[in-house]
């Protein structure tokens, strides 16, 4: 049995970045297995992983983030832990080992996330409280010039009042890096395939809570996230985010504020 398996869903990504991500995961003393699920139109990215111990699966269509990861979650070889890994995350040496040790020592934790850093070493504030319609509007649709007027609420949503230097339970773990107990991940049924992209991570975190598994932030390990912020750059991606937001609120309740 592997200590940790991981799944990485790709779609026409930069070859250099996804190879760097793969190598950073494989560079560990733990016994690991990486599955790459390619949603691209053609399998041109397969050659990126030549020479690496990677299981490559070409879907032949873009089935979305959650369905892509589900293929690995339910088809990978047995492992104690499973990592949901974004293709733009570079893992700091020692992080996988540290998270394995933390999970081994805390059997009530179903999912853990390390500190996410920008390329310059600054902290990405990716820990979040449960999303409300108000928070979604402030983050995605409020003009930048008036956002400072709502900074206290924005900071509260990103849990800046607690900070990013202590261990604590997080209501909404970012999908960029979700280190899960494999048995718990399978028990909750993996990702809800109805989410194509966005909100599937919020939904998965809530399913863990529904089954009484803790979801925790662990700041004593880190990764670098080369964050693309696609919903902010593309009208199409913003529309997909809004559709999935409605799907999320329909499922978990429309909390306005």
Protein Blocks (a to p, Z undefined) as FASTA:
>chain_A
ZZbdcddddehiafklmmmmmmmmmmcfbdcddddddfbfbfklmmmmgoiacddddehp
aebjklmmmmmmmmcccdfbdcdddfkbccdehklmmmmmmmmmmmkbmbdcdddddfko
pacdfbccdddfklmmmmmmgcfklmmmmmmmmmmmnommnopabccddfbdcfkbccdd
fklmmmnopaafkbmgghjlmmmmmmmmmnopacdddfkbccddddfklmlmpmklmmmm
mmmmmmmmmmnopafZZ
